[in-house]
Amino acid sequence: MTLPFELQQLRVFKAISSERNFTKAAKKLYISQPCVSQQLRSLEKRLGVILVVRDTFELELTAAGKIFLPYVERILALCEESCRSLNDLFYGERGDFKVGGDMLVGTYLVPEILRLVLKTHPEVRLKLRYGPTRFLMEKVIEGIIDLAVVCGDIPQDLTNELDIIRFVEDEFLLIAAKSDPSTSQYRTIINKEDLYNLNFIMLPSNCVIRKDLSKMLETENIDINKLNTAMQFDSIEDVKTSVALGSGVAFLPSSVLEKELALESIRIIDIRGLTINRTVSIITPLNCKKSKVIEAFCEELLLLKSDFFFEEL
């Protein structure tokens, strides 16, 4: 079926109906007044009806024009909505937003940010994918993931293909129970050599957090394998619970300790002359325009810095 009108004719008719004047309608549409008159005559001819009464000082709609106007407004609104939807999809305002994170940031940090982003971008479907840093970087390069948040060292062979923002330092803290008699003698600060006198609760040796901790302690001439491991758990939550119960001390990133520190179920023991951090980085495709959702994600991450991290880059 061939429609008896064009979109420009509908725009002209809508402008005339709102302005009730050919000259004002022309100015509103940035076209000439004769063009407005010609478009209206062509529309009326193709429809076979008169839409506008012209023999009055102020233009008025005929009965046919009044019936036709609501449909014109709906047609033009749908056209604008369709263009906005396609534009939103291109710039990330709707559709899938795929975020990657390692098990640490994916569990403790990213879900909170996604929850906040969803409030301002309800049309977006948020998806989270876990994995090690190299895996996530490769998926960003392939376009399978829009953005990744990773901790620790970044493989140098992939850096030239990505936009990497080294965002914040996630400090490893030595934590103990609020009232642990085995550490009470140290109060709030100890020396490096005192670490060998403490009972540690550890994550498995093949855990990424444990590996990162081992590397950082090694640079300070501290051998993690010589520390007294009293217990070992597979999950961070089990480690935190055991520490809070007074079963020993543990090194954990500040990003996983927000709740415990707020509730004061644990305390921090400072180590004289020792600060161990690992960098949290945001990874996006190289030379790619950032969508509004990615910008919102980064903004929320900025706002959460003080809640999750101790030191900013």
Secondary structure, DSSP 4 states (H G I P E B T S, - for coil): ---S--HHHHHHHHHHHHH-SHHHHHHHHTS-HHHHHHHHHHHHHHHTS--EE-SSSS-EE-HHHHHHHHHHHHHHHHHHHHHHHHHHHHHTSSEEEEEEE-HHHHHHTHHHHHHHHHHH-TTEEEEEEE--HHHHHHHHHHTS-SEEEEES---GGGGGGEEEEEEEEEEEEEEEETT-TTTGGGTTEE-GGGGGGSEEEE--TTSHHHHHHHHHHHTTT--GGGSEEEEE-SSHHHHHHHHHTTS-BEEEEGGG-HHHHHHTSEEE-EETTB-EEEEEEEEEETT-PPPHHHHHHHHHHHHTHHHH-SEE-
